[in-house]
Amino acid sequence: MGMALAETDRSGSDDFRRLPTHLVHVFFPISSSGSSTDHPTFRLSSSPAVDHHRPGTARKRTGLRESDYERLRNYAVRHRLGSGHDAVVYLATDRASKREVAIKTMPKTDRSERSIARFRMEADLLLRTLHHPNIARAIETIEAPDAVHIVLEYEGGGNLLDHVNSLGDRDLEESRLYLLFSQMVAGLAFAHSTGYLHHDVKLDNTLLSASGQCVTLCDWAFACRIGDLESPTLGCGSPHYSAPELAHCRDLAALAQPSIDVWSLGVVLYAMAYRVMPFKPDFFYITQRLFAVPREQLTDRPGDLHDLIDWMLSVQWRDRPTLADVREHRWFRRWKSGSFP
């Protein structure tokens, strides 16, 4: 794939004849209802995170205990919002400010030291390093004998997975697609500039503000330093969004590169544009892309958007763009400058 991409003009031309002929799942035919005529489509559903190198390590997510409420006495816990790989998230109210907050809690019982260390690292990253408008903001961390709690600002608009699914058969307007995607790029680019990868970018981990105009990247439990080959999160990710090198790792260095996040962000962009996933959670479908799809079988999306997605989903990790490249791509620049189609 690298040779084909190297010969491709990344200015975003609408000439689909130049696309490489191995794009079976990036550009499979989609009808207006979101279903494929020749290939199976995959409705947007939650993709639980896993450790690809230690499958089956997710634990039962237990809720708050009586002892936790004493530790959280500054907050009135209201109800459960959801759960992740190891943690449960609750909606609460700050008793002093009356502000709504989210409390992410991980019980220590039946959790490995590896999992607890990841959770503490997430709290430390959000409190000390990752301060950006498009990254979830931590207010404080509370350590208890039986659990660790991270208190976060509550966004109030749900996550992007629910937002896209709420559209039904309606396409996301391209202006809104850019609005949401560009903010994800901004938050992720900042994290990379500080030396960290997210390692689990997905629709589920992107939150909307109550107004629906701002997005923040959340759930940094699998974050790792760029180039850190000793990180306990190198094999972690969510199957629908995981780059192929996570399953076919001949170069360990690839697992600690920004290209891991770029692949996942490409999947997110595809899913928002088409309301289906580009791949089954099976790496065979990623590495065996053998067919091209005629332009007339695609939905009404511009060629430069297809080109950007294709580039971000390059099978070879060295062929993917950096986030700086993404910002300079024709589709991105066109919307940033206001030069709408």
For each residue, the residues with C-beta under 8 A, 3 or more apart:
1: 4 5 20 22 314 315 316 319
2: 5 6 314 316 318 319
3: 6 7
4: 1 7 8 20 22
5: 1 2 8 20 310 311 314 319
6: 2 3 319
7: 3 4
8: 4 5 18 19 20 307 311
9: 13 18
10: 307 311 321 325 329 330
11: 304 330
12: 302 303 304 307 308 329 330 331 334
13: 9 18 303 304 307
14: 302 303 304
15: 18 303
16: 19 294 295 303 306
17:
18: 8 9 13 15
19: 8 16 23 27 292 306 307 310
20: 1 4 5 8 23 292 310
21: 290 291 292
22: 1 4 289 290 291 292
23: 19 20 26 27 289 291 292 293 310
24: 28 39 285 288 289 290 291
25: 28 39 278 279 285 286 289
26: 23 270 278 289 309 310 313
27: 19 23 292 293 298 306 310
28: 24 25 36 38 39 41 278 293
29: 36 37 38 39 293 294 297 298
30: 34 35 36 41 274 276 297 298 299
31: 34 35 36 37
32: 169 299
33: 169
34: 30 31 41 169 274 275 276
35: 30 31 41
36: 28 29 30 31 39 40 41 276
37: 29 31 297
38: 28 29
39: 24 25 28 29 36
40: 36 280
41: 28 30 34 35 36 276 277
42: 45 240 276 277 279 280
43: 276 277
44: 161 164 165 203 271 275 276 277
45: 42 161
46: 161 204
47: 202 204 238 239 240 241 281
48: 58 85 238
49: 58 84 85 200 221 222 236 237 238
50: 55 57 58 85 236 237 238 239
51: 54 55 57 235 236
52: 55 235 236 237 242 246 247
53: 234 235
54: 51 57 235
55: 50 51 52
56:
57: 50 51 54 112 115
58: 48 49 50 85 86
59: 86 110 111 115
60: 110
61: 83 84 86 87 88
62: 65 88 107 109 110
63: 80 88
64: 68 69 72 77 88 90 105 147
65: 62 68 69 107 146 147
66: 69 70
67: 70 71 144 145 146
68: 64 65 71 72 105 144 146 147 149
69: 64 65 66 72 73 77
70: 66 67 73
71: 67 68 142 144 147 149
72: 64 68 69 75 77 92 103 142 149
73: 69 70
74: 94 95 96
75: 72 92 93 94 95 101 103 151
76: 92 93 95
77: 64 69 72 90 91 92 103
78: 90 91 92 93
79: 90 91
80: 63 83 88 89 90 91
81: 89 90 91 102
82: 88 89
83: 61 80 87 88 89
84: 49 61 87 88 89 104 219 221
85: 48 49 50 58 221 222
86: 58 59 61 106 111 115 118 119 221
87: 61 83 84 104 105 106 119 221
88: 61 62 63 64 80 82 83 84 104 105 106
89: 80 81 82 83 84 102 103 104 105
90: 64 77 78 79 80 81 102 103 105
91: 77 78 79 80 81 100 101 102 103 154
92: 72 75 76 77 78 100 101 102 103 151
93: 75 76 78 98 99 100 101
94: 74 75 97 98 99 100 101
95: 74 75 76 98
96: 74
97: 94
98: 93 94 95
99: 93 94 154
100: 91 92 93 94 154 156
101: 75 91 92 93 94 139 151 152 153 154
102: 81 89 90 91 92 151 152 153 154 155
103: 72 75 77 89 90 91 92 149 150 151 152
104: 84 87 88 89 149 150 152
105: 64 68 87 88 89 90 147 148 149 150
106: 86 87 88 111 115 116 119 147 148
107: 62 65 110 111 146 147
108: 111 116 145 146 147 148
109: 62 146
110: 59 60 62 107
111: 59 86 106 107 108 115 116
112: 57 115 116
113: 116 117
114: 117 118 232
115: 57 59 86 106 111 112 118 119
116: 106 108 111 112 113 119 120 148
117: 113 114 120 121 232
118: 86 114 115 121 122 221 222 232 233
119: 86 87 106 115 116 122 123 148 150 221
120: 116 117 123 124 141 148
121: 117 118 124 125 221 223
122: 118 119 125 126 150 219 220 221 223
123: 119 120 126 127 138 141 148 150
124: 120 121 127 128 129 141
125: 121 122 128 129 130 196 220 223
126: 122 123 129 130 135 136 137 138 150 152 220
127: 123 124 138 140 141
128: 124 125
129: 124 125 126 194 196
130: 125 126 135 190 191 194 196 220
131: 135 137
132: 135 186 187 190 191
133: 186 187 214 216
134: 183 184 186 187 190 214 215 216 217
135: 126 130 131 132 187 190 191 216 217 220
136: 126 152 153 155 207 216 217 218 219 220
137: 126 131 152 153 216
138: 123 126 127 141 150 151 152
139: 101 151 152 153
140: 127 151
141: 120 123 124 127 138 148 149 150 151
142: 71 72 148 149 151
143: 148 149
144: 67 68 71 147 148 149
145: 67 108
146: 65 67 68 107 108 109
147: 64 65 68 71 105 106 107 108 144
148: 105 106 108 116 119 120 123 141 142 143 144
149: 68 71 72 103 104 105 141 142 143 144
150: 103 104 105 119 122 123 126 138 141
151: 75 92 101 102 103 138 139 140 141 142
152: 101 102 103 104 126 136 137 138 139 218
153: 101 102 136 137 139
154: 91 99 100 101 102
155: 102 136 207 208 209 210 214 216
156: 100 208 209 210
157: 163 207 208 209 210 211 212
158: 162 163 207 208
159: 162 163 203 204 205 206 207 208
160: 163 164 180 203 204 206 207 208 215 268 272
161: 44 45 46 164 165 202 203 204
162: 158 159 165 166
163: 157 158 159 160 166 167 208 212
164: 44 160 161 167 172 203 271 272 275
165: 44 161 162 275
166: 162 163
167: 163 164 170 171 172 275
168:
169: 32 33 34
170: 167
171: 167 273 275 299 300
172: 164 167 176 177 180 272 273 275
173: 176 177
174: 177 178 301 302 305 335 341
175: 178 179 335 340
176: 172 173 179 180
177: 172 173 174 180 181 269 272 273
178: 174 175 181 182 332 335 336
179: 175 176 182 183 213
180: 160 172 176 177 183 184 206 215 272
181: 177 178 184 185 265 268 269 272
182: 178 179 185 186 332 335 336
183: 134 179 180 186 187 214 215
184: 134 180 181 187 188 201 206 215 217 265 268
185: 181 182 188 189 265 323 326 327 332
186: 132 133 134 182 183 189 190
187: 132 133 134 135 183 184 190 191 215 216 217
188: 184 185 191 192 198 201 217 261 265 323
189: 185 186 192 193 323 324 327
190: 130 132 134 135 186 187 193 194
191: 130 132 135 187 188 194 196 197 198 217 223
192: 188 189 195 196 197 226 258 261 323
193: 189 190
194: 129 130 190 191
195: 192 225 226
196: 125 129 130 191 192 223 224 225 226
197: 191 192 223 224 225 226 256 257 258 260 261
198: 188 191 201 205 217 220 222 223 261 264
199: 222 223 224 233 236 237 260 261
200: 49 205 219 221 222 236 237 238 241 264
201: 184 188 198 205 206 217 241 261 264 265 268
202: 47 161 205 206 238 240 241 264 267 268
203: 44 159 160 161 164 206 268 271 272
204: 46 47 159 160 161 219 238
205: 159 198 200 201 202 217 218 219
206: 159 160 180 184 201 202 203 215 216 217 218 268
207: 136 155 157 158 159 160 215 216 217 218
208: 155 156 157 158 159 160 163 212 214 215
209: 155 156 157 212 213 214 215 216
210: 155 156 157
211: 157 214
212: 157 163 208 209
213: 179 209
214: 133 134 155 183 208 209 211
215: 134 160 180 183 184 187 206 207 208 209
216: 133 134 135 136 137 155 187 206 207 209
217: 134 135 136 184 187 188 191 198 201 205 206 207 220
218: 136 152 205 206 207
219: 84 122 136 200 204 205 222
220: 122 125 126 130 135 136 198 217 223
221: 49 84 85 86 87 118 119 121 122 200 233
222: 49 85 118 198 199 200 219 233 236 237
223: 121 122 125 191 196 197 198 199 220 233
224: 196 197 199 228 231 233 234 256
225: 195 196 197 228 231 256
226: 192 195 196 197 256 257 258
227: 253 256 257
228: 224 225 231 256
229: 234 252 253 255 256
230:
231: 224 225 228 234 256
232: 114 117 118
233: 118 199 221 222 223 224 236
234: 53 224 229 231 252 255 256
235: 51 52 53 54 246 255
236: 49 50 51 52 199 200 222 233
237: 49 50 52 199 200 222 241 242 243 246 260 264
238: 47 48 49 50 200 202 204 241 242 264
239: 47 50 242 281 282
240: 42 47 202 267 277 279 281
241: 47 200 201 202 237 238 263 264 267 268
242: 52 237 238 239 246 247 263 264 283
243: 237 246 259 260 263 264 317
244: 247 248 263 283 286 287 315
245: 248 249 251 254 255 260 317
246: 52 235 237 242 243 249 255 260 283
247: 52 242 244 283
248: 244 245 283 287
249: 245 246 252 254 255
250:
251: 245 254 317
252: 229 234 249 255 256
253: 227 229 256 257
254: 245 249 251 257 259 260 317
255: 229 234 235 245 246 249 252 260
256: 197 224 225 226 227 228 229 231 234 252 253 260
257: 197 226 227 253 254 260 317
258: 192 197 226 261 262 322 323
259: 243 254 262 263 317 318 320
260: 197 199 237 243 245 246 254 255 256 257 263 264 317
261: 188 192 197 198 199 201 258 264 265
262: 258 259 265 266 312 320 321 322 323 326
263: 241 242 243 244 259 260 266 267 312 313 317 320
264: 198 200 201 202 237 238 241 242 243 260 261 267 268
265: 181 184 185 188 201 261 262 268 269 312 326
266: 262 263 269 270 309 311 312 313 320
267: 202 240 241 263 264 270 271 277 278 279 313
268: 160 181 184 201 202 203 206 241 264 265 271 272
269: 177 181 265 266 272 273 308 309 312
270: 26 266 267 273 274 277 278 309 313
271: 44 164 203 267 268 274 275 276 277 278
272: 160 164 172 177 180 181 203 268 269 275
273: 171 172 177 269 270 301 305 309
274: 30 34 270 271 278 299 301
275: 34 44 164 165 167 171 172 271 272
276: 30 34 36 41 42 43 44 271
277: 41 42 43 44 240 267 270 271 280
278: 25 26 28 267 270 271 274 313
279: 25 42 240 267 282 285 286
280: 40 42 277 285
281: 47 239 240
282: 239 279 285 286
283: 242 244 246 247 248 286 287
284: 287 288
285: 24 25 279 280 282 288 289
286: 25 244 279 282 283 289 315
287: 244 248 283 284 315
288: 24 284 285
289: 22 23 24 25 26 285 286 315
290: 21 22 24
291: 21 22 23 24
292: 19 20 21 22 23 27
293: 23 27 28 29 297 298
294: 16 29 297
295: 16 298 303
296:
297: 29 30 37 293 294
298: 27 29 30 293 295 301 306
299: 30 32 171 274
300: 171
301: 174 273 274 298 305 306
302: 12 14 174 305 306 331 341
303: 12 13 14 15 16 295 306 307
304: 11 12 13 14 307 308 329 330 331 334
305: 174 273 301 302 308 309 331
306: 16 19 27 298 301 302 303 309 310
307: 8 10 12 13 19 303 304 310 311 329 330 331
308: 12 269 304 305 311 312 326 329 331 332
309: 26 266 269 270 273 305 306 312 313
310: 5 19 20 23 26 27 306 307 313 314
311: 5 8 10 266 307 308 314 319 320 321 325 329
312: 262 263 265 266 269 308 309 320 321 326
313: 26 263 266 267 270 278 309 310 320
314: 1 2 5 310 311 317 319 320
315: 1 244 286 287 289 319
316: 1 2 319 320
317: 243 245 251 254 257 259 260 263 314 320
318: 2 259
319: 1 2 5 6 311 314 315 316
320: 259 262 263 266 311 312 313 314 316 317
321: 10 262 311 312 325 326 329
322: 258 262 325 326
323: 185 188 189 192 258 262 326 327
324: 189 327 328
325: 10 311 321 322 328 329
326: 185 262 265 308 312 321 322 323 329 332
327: 185 189 323 324 332 333 336
328: 324 325 332 333
329: 10 12 304 307 308 311 321 325 326 332 333
330: 10 11 12 304 307 333 334
331: 12 302 304 305 307 308 334 335
332: 178 182 185 308 326 327 328 329 335 336
333: 327 328 329 330 336 337 339
334: 12 304 330 331 337 339 340 341
335: 174 175 178 182 331 332 338 339 340
336: 178 182 327 332 333
337: 333 334
338: 335
339: 333 334 335
340: 175 334 335
341: 174 302 334
